[in-house]
Amino acid sequence: CPFSYYVQYGLRAKERKIMKMEAPDIGSFLHEVLSRFSETMTEAGLSWRTVEESWCQEQIDLIIEEIVDNAPGLPLKRSKRYAYLKERLRRVIKRSIWLIIEHVKRSGFEPIGYEVAFGGEGGLPALTLNLPDGEKMVLTGRIDRIDLLESDKGNYIRIIDYKSGSKDFKLSDVYYGLQLQLITYLSAIWEKGIEGVAEPVLPAGILYLKLDDPVIRTKGREEGKDIDLEIMKEMKMRGLIISDAEIVKEMDRTADGYSAIIPARINKDGTLGKTSAAATLEQFEILRDHARDILYKISGEMIKGNISISPYKQKKHTSCKFCPYSSVCRFEGDMIGNKYRIIKDIKAEEVWNMLGKKSESQGGGSID
């Protein structure tokens, strides 16, 4: 991404004059700070369960200033506006790190990897798709965080992906191929394993964690309300978890009814509530295979050279909104011959029914 480039290499004078801090750059900045903080904590022999708030605050300040000082093109120190943005980002990362600390303290899962690459040197093996025509497509990526729970049933892996903007998880989007990132990350470990973790490796969940410092309105709220708890609820992770009450309780040992940190509800009898965003092991396998089939199809079309313009439209949202190539394709929905692929939201139950009926023979390839 552009942020990684100018953090590592800086910019030539002419390039610095036009540099802006766009949304992707902000996300990259937050990721970079969080990644360096995790590394610093590990090097100091500390853990999320034992680290003190004062140490966190100090290290975050040092890391932010180091990044800004070592990136000449970064505009965070060029004007009052960017100075304000830097302080805003500082608050966001401090709040997010506080949240991660609370998450870990409340759970039995332990973070075991940060910014874990698959398909690169020193990382996890790449996912290689063996296509029907004999061609191969190698998938690489980077996982923000991997959590582990060791249990008598096996070793459960949870994938956490940090997002600087609002990001919900919809099964219908996975079905349409719009959200393949998390399930692909999970597949990279589920099928290949991970060094130092004994088999069997099982899926516990795939979750988005929003990096934010939300404003909580206190007016009209019940007196004595726990503001920290309200912030935690506001920043609750979104995604899909394993439909196993015992494992879910290990994600939030403090849950009493609705969890404040994961999309789950624990009933009074200890069972998992129906409103929970949960899937059985078999459903996780079905979802993984469906995502793989879509990747086969996309890979095959790429090899054929198919670059046809086919954006989607979902309610008022279109894939063109944030596309960096809009000036190249010049797609206009009201022009003759230009049509969006209309995508409708599908309820989770219906998605599972459709995926359950899907033929296992679709895709026609294998994976290494």
C-alpha positions as CSV (number, residue, x, y, z in Angstrom):
1,C,0.0,0.0,0.0
2,P,1.1,3.6,-0.5
3,F,1.6,4.1,3.3
4,S,4.0,1.2,3.6
5,Y,6.0,2.6,0.8
6,Y,6.6,6.1,2.2
7,V,7.1,4.8,5.7
8,Q,10.0,2.6,4.5
9,Y,11.5,4.7,1.7
10,G,10.2,8.3,2.1
11,L,9.2,10.4,-0.9
12,R,10.9,12.6,-3.4
13,A,10.4,16.3,-2.8
14,K,7.8,16.7,-5.7
15,E,5.8,13.7,-4.4
16,R,5.6,15.1,-0.9
17,K,3.9,18.3,-2.1
18,I,0.8,16.3,-3.2
19,M,0.7,13.7,-0.5
20,K,-2.6,13.4,1.3
21,M,-3.8,11.3,4.2
22,E,-6.6,9.3,2.7
23,A,-8.7,6.6,4.3
24,P,-6.5,3.6,3.3
25,D,-3.5,5.5,4.6
26,I,-5.2,6.0,8.0
27,G,-6.0,2.3,8.2
28,S,-2.4,1.5,7.3
29,F,-1.1,3.9,9.9
30,L,-3.2,2.3,12.7
31,H,-2.1,-1.2,11.6
32,E,1.5,-0.2,11.7
33,V,1.3,1.3,15.2
34,L,-0.6,-1.7,16.5
35,S,1.9,-4.1,14.9
36,R,4.9,-2.3,16.3
37,F,3.3,-2.2,19.7
38,S,2.6,-5.9,19.7
39,E,6.3,-6.6,18.7
40,T,7.5,-4.2,21.4
41,M,5.4,-5.9,24.1
42,T,6.7,-9.3,23.1
43,E,10.3,-8.1,23.1
44,A,9.8,-6.7,26.6
45,G,8.6,-10.1,27.8
46,L,5.1,-8.7,28.5
47,S,1.7,-10.1,27.6
48,W,-1.8,-8.6,27.1
49,R,-2.8,-10.0,30.5
50,T,0.0,-8.4,32.4
51,V,0.9,-5.1,30.6
52,E,0.2,-1.9,32.6
53,E,-1.7,1.0,31.2
54,S,1.1,3.6,31.9
55,W,3.6,1.5,29.9
56,C,1.1,1.2,27.0
57,Q,0.5,4.9,26.9
58,E,4.3,5.6,26.8
59,Q,5.1,3.0,24.1
60,I,2.2,4.2,21.9
61,D,3.5,7.8,22.0
62,L,7.0,6.7,21.2
63,I,5.9,4.5,18.3
64,I,3.7,7.2,16.8
65,E,6.5,9.8,17.0
66,E,9.0,7.4,15.5
67,I,6.8,6.6,12.5
68,V,6.1,10.3,11.9
69,D,9.7,11.4,12.2
70,N,11.0,8.6,9.9
71,A,8.4,9.2,7.2
72,P,9.3,12.6,5.5
73,G,6.2,12.4,3.2
74,L,3.7,11.7,6.0
75,P,1.6,14.8,6.3
76,L,0.7,14.4,10.0
77,K,3.1,17.2,11.0
78,R,2.6,19.7,8.2
79,S,-0.5,21.6,9.4
80,K,-2.8,22.1,12.3
81,R,-5.4,19.9,10.5
82,Y,-3.0,17.0,10.3
83,A,-1.7,17.7,13.8
84,Y,-5.3,17.3,15.0
85,L,-5.6,14.1,12.9
86,K,-2.5,12.7,14.5
87,E,-3.9,13.3,18.0
88,R,-7.2,11.7,16.9
89,L,-5.3,8.6,15.6
90,R,-3.4,8.5,18.9
91,R,-6.6,8.4,20.9
92,V,-8.0,5.7,18.5
93,I,-5.0,3.4,18.9
94,K,-4.9,3.9,22.7
95,R,-8.6,3.0,23.0
96,S,-8.2,0.0,20.6
97,I,-5.2,-1.4,22.6
98,W,-7.2,-0.9,25.8
99,L,-10.0,-2.9,24.2
100,I,-7.7,-5.7,23.1
101,I,-6.3,-6.0,26.6
102,E,-9.8,-6.3,28.0
103,H,-10.7,-8.9,25.4
104,V,-7.7,-11.0,26.3
105,K,-8.3,-10.7,30.0
106,R,-11.9,-11.8,29.7
107,S,-11.1,-14.8,27.5
108,G,-9.2,-18.1,27.4
109,F,-7.8,-17.3,24.0
110,E,-4.2,-16.1,23.7
111,P,-2.8,-14.1,20.8
112,I,0.0,-16.1,19.2
113,G,0.7,-14.2,16.0
114,Y,0.6,-10.6,14.7
115,E,0.8,-9.5,11.0
116,V,1.3,-13.2,10.1
117,A,2.1,-13.6,6.4
118,F,1.3,-16.7,4.4
119,G,3.1,-17.2,1.2
120,G,6.2,-15.3,2.2
121,E,9.6,-16.0,3.7
122,G,9.4,-17.0,7.3
123,G,5.6,-17.1,7.3
124,L,2.9,-19.7,6.7
125,P,2.7,-21.7,3.4
126,A,0.9,-20.0,0.6
127,L,-2.5,-21.4,-0.6
128,T,-2.0,-22.8,-4.1
129,L,-5.0,-23.5,-6.2
130,N,-4.6,-26.3,-8.7
131,L,-6.9,-25.3,-11.6
132,P,-8.5,-27.9,-13.9
133,D,-6.5,-26.9,-16.9
134,G,-3.2,-27.5,-15.1
135,E,-2.5,-23.9,-14.2
136,K,-1.8,-22.8,-10.6
137,M,-2.8,-19.7,-8.7
138,V,-0.8,-18.9,-5.6
139,L,-2.6,-16.9,-2.9
140,T,-0.7,-14.8,-0.4
141,G,-1.8,-12.5,2.4
142,R,-1.2,-11.2,5.9
143,I,-3.3,-12.0,8.9
144,D,-3.6,-9.2,11.5
145,R,-3.9,-11.5,14.5
146,I,-4.2,-15.2,15.3
147,D,-5.6,-16.3,18.7
148,L,-5.3,-19.8,20.1
149,L,-7.3,-21.8,22.6
150,E,-5.8,-25.2,23.7
151,S,-8.5,-27.6,24.8
152,D,-9.2,-31.3,25.2
153,K,-11.2,-31.2,21.9
154,G,-8.3,-29.7,19.9
155,N,-6.6,-26.4,19.3
156,Y,-9.0,-23.7,18.3
157,I,-7.9,-20.9,16.1
158,R,-9.5,-17.5,15.9
159,I,-8.7,-15.0,13.1
160,I,-9.0,-11.3,14.0
161,D,-8.9,-8.6,11.3
162,Y,-8.5,-5.0,12.3
163,K,-10.6,-2.4,10.5
164,S,-10.3,1.4,10.7
165,G,-13.9,1.8,9.3
166,S,-17.2,0.1,10.0
167,K,-17.2,-3.4,8.7
168,D,-20.0,-5.9,9.3
169,F,-19.9,-9.6,8.5
170,K,-22.7,-10.9,6.2
171,L,-23.0,-14.5,5.1
172,S,-24.7,-13.3,2.0
173,D,-21.6,-11.3,1.1
174,V,-19.5,-14.4,1.5
175,Y,-22.0,-16.3,-0.7
176,Y,-21.7,-13.7,-3.5
177,G,-17.9,-13.6,-3.1
178,L,-17.7,-10.1,-1.7
179,Q,-16.1,-11.1,1.7
180,L,-13.6,-13.9,1.1
181,Q,-10.8,-12.4,3.2
182,L,-11.5,-13.9,6.6
183,I,-12.5,-17.4,5.5
184,T,-9.4,-17.5,3.2
185,Y,-7.2,-16.5,6.1
186,L,-8.7,-19.2,8.2
187,S,-8.2,-21.8,5.4
188,A,-4.5,-20.9,5.3
189,I,-4.1,-22.2,8.9
190,W,-6.9,-24.8,9.0
191,E,-5.6,-26.8,6.1
192,K,-1.9,-26.2,6.5
193,G,-1.6,-26.0,10.3
194,I,0.7,-23.6,12.1
195,E,4.2,-24.2,13.5
196,G,4.2,-25.0,17.2
197,V,0.4,-25.8,17.4
198,A,-0.5,-29.5,17.6
199,E,-3.2,-31.1,15.4
200,P,-6.1,-31.0,15.2
201,V,-6.4,-27.3,14.4
202,L,-10.0,-26.3,14.4
203,P,-11.9,-23.1,13.6
204,A,-13.2,-21.0,16.5
205,G,-14.1,-17.9,14.6
206,I,-13.4,-15.2,12.0
207,L,-13.9,-11.7,13.4
208,Y,-13.6,-8.0,12.5
209,L,-12.4,-5.7,15.2
210,K,-13.0,-2.0,14.5
211,L,-10.2,0.4,15.6
212,D,-12.0,3.4,17.0
213,D,-12.5,5.7,19.9
214,P,-16.3,6.1,20.0
215,V,-18.3,8.9,21.6
216,I,-20.7,7.6,24.1
217,R,-23.7,9.8,24.9
218,T,-24.4,9.9,28.7
219,K,-27.4,12.2,28.5
220,G,-30.6,10.3,29.4
221,R,-28.6,7.1,30.3
222,E,-29.1,5.3,33.6
223,E,-27.1,6.9,36.4
224,G,-24.0,4.9,37.3
225,K,-23.8,3.2,33.9
226,D,-20.4,1.7,33.2
227,I,-19.1,3.9,30.3
228,D,-16.2,1.5,29.6
229,L,-18.6,-1.3,29.2
230,E,-20.7,0.8,26.9
231,I,-17.7,1.6,24.8
232,M,-16.8,-2.1,24.7
233,K,-20.3,-2.9,23.4
234,E,-20.0,-0.2,20.8
235,M,-16.8,-1.8,19.6
236,K,-18.1,-5.3,19.7
237,M,-16.4,-7.6,17.2
238,R,-18.4,-8.8,14.2
239,G,-18.1,-12.1,12.4
240,L,-18.8,-15.8,12.7
241,I,-18.0,-18.0,15.6
242,I,-18.1,-21.8,16.2
243,S,-21.5,-23.1,17.4
244,D,-20.0,-24.6,20.6
245,A,-21.1,-23.0,23.9
246,E,-18.0,-24.3,25.7
247,I,-15.6,-22.7,23.2
248,V,-17.7,-19.5,23.0
249,K,-17.6,-19.1,26.7
250,E,-13.8,-19.2,26.5
251,M,-14.1,-16.1,24.2
252,D,-15.8,-14.2,26.9
253,R,-15.7,-15.7,30.3
254,T,-17.7,-12.7,31.7
255,A,-20.6,-13.1,29.4
256,D,-24.0,-13.0,31.2
257,G,-26.6,-13.1,28.5
258,Y,-25.4,-11.0,25.5
259,S,-21.6,-10.8,25.3
260,A,-20.1,-7.3,25.2
261,I,-17.2,-8.3,23.0
262,I,-18.4,-11.1,20.5
263,P,-21.6,-11.6,18.5
264,A,-23.0,-14.2,20.9
265,R,-25.6,-14.7,23.7
266,I,-25.3,-17.3,26.5
267,N,-28.6,-18.5,27.8
268,K,-29.2,-19.0,31.5
269,D,-28.9,-22.8,31.1
270,G,-25.4,-22.3,29.5
271,T,-26.4,-23.0,26.0
272,L,-25.7,-20.7,23.0
273,G,-28.5,-18.3,22.1
274,K,-30.1,-18.5,18.7
275,T,-29.3,-14.9,17.9
276,S,-25.6,-15.7,18.0
277,A,-23.7,-15.4,14.7
278,A,-22.5,-19.0,14.9
279,A,-21.8,-22.0,12.6
280,T,-21.2,-25.6,13.2
281,L,-17.9,-27.2,12.2
282,E,-19.6,-28.7,9.2
283,Q,-20.9,-25.3,8.2
284,F,-17.5,-23.8,8.5
285,E,-16.2,-26.5,6.1
286,I,-19.1,-25.8,3.7
287,L,-18.3,-22.1,3.8
288,R,-14.6,-22.7,3.3
289,D,-15.3,-25.0,0.2
290,H,-17.7,-22.4,-1.2
291,A,-15.1,-19.6,-0.9
292,R,-12.5,-21.9,-2.6
293,D,-14.9,-22.5,-5.5
294,I,-15.3,-18.8,-6.0
295,L,-11.5,-18.4,-5.9
296,Y,-11.2,-21.1,-8.5
297,K,-13.6,-19.3,-10.7
298,I,-12.0,-15.9,-10.3
299,S,-8.5,-17.5,-10.9
300,G,-9.7,-19.2,-14.1
301,E,-11.2,-16.0,-15.5
302,M,-8.0,-14.1,-14.7
303,I,-5.9,-16.7,-16.6
304,K,-8.3,-16.4,-19.6
305,G,-7.7,-12.7,-19.6
306,N,-11.3,-11.8,-18.7
307,I,-11.2,-8.1,-17.7
308,S,-14.9,-7.3,-18.4
309,I,-16.4,-4.4,-16.5
310,S,-19.1,-5.9,-14.2
311,P,-19.6,-3.9,-11.0
312,Y,-22.2,-4.8,-8.4
313,K,-24.9,-2.8,-6.8
314,Q,-26.2,-3.6,-3.3
315,K,-29.1,-1.3,-2.3
316,K,-27.5,2.2,-2.6
317,H,-23.9,0.9,-2.4
318,T,-21.9,0.1,-5.6
319,S,-18.4,-1.4,-6.0
320,C,-17.5,1.7,-8.0
321,K,-17.7,4.0,-5.0
322,F,-14.1,3.5,-3.8
323,C,-12.6,1.9,-6.9
324,P,-9.2,3.4,-7.8
325,Y,-9.7,2.5,-11.5
326,S,-13.0,4.5,-12.1
327,S,-11.1,7.0,-14.3
328,V,-9.9,4.1,-16.5
329,C,-13.1,2.0,-17.0
330,R,-15.4,5.1,-17.1
331,F,-18.4,3.0,-16.1
332,E,-21.6,5.0,-15.9
333,G,-24.7,3.1,-14.7
334,D,-27.1,5.3,-16.8
335,M,-25.3,4.7,-20.1
336,I,-26.7,2.3,-22.6
337,G,-25.1,-1.1,-22.3
338,N,-23.9,-0.5,-18.8
339,K,-25.6,-2.6,-16.1
340,Y,-24.8,-3.3,-12.5
341,R,-25.0,-6.8,-11.1
342,I,-27.8,-6.4,-8.6
343,I,-27.1,-8.1,-5.3
344,K,-29.7,-8.6,-2.6
345,D,-29.2,-9.3,1.0
346,I,-30.0,-12.9,1.9
347,K,-30.9,-14.1,5.4
348,A,-28.3,-16.3,7.1
349,E,-30.7,-19.3,7.3
350,E,-31.3,-19.1,3.5
351,V,-27.6,-18.9,2.8
352,W,-26.9,-22.0,4.8
353,N,-29.8,-23.8,3.0
354,M,-28.4,-22.9,-0.4
355,L,-24.8,-23.8,0.5
356,G,-26.0,-27.1,1.9
357,K,-27.6,-28.0,-1.4
358,K,-24.6,-27.0,-3.4
359,S,-22.8,-29.8,-5.3
360,E,-19.5,-30.8,-3.8
361,S,-18.1,-31.3,-7.3
362,Q,-18.2,-27.6,-8.2
363,G,-14.8,-26.0,-8.6
364,G,-13.0,-28.9,-10.2
365,G,-9.7,-28.3,-8.6
366,S,-7.6,-29.0,-5.6
367,I,-5.6,-27.0,-3.1
368,D,-2.0,-27.4,-1.9
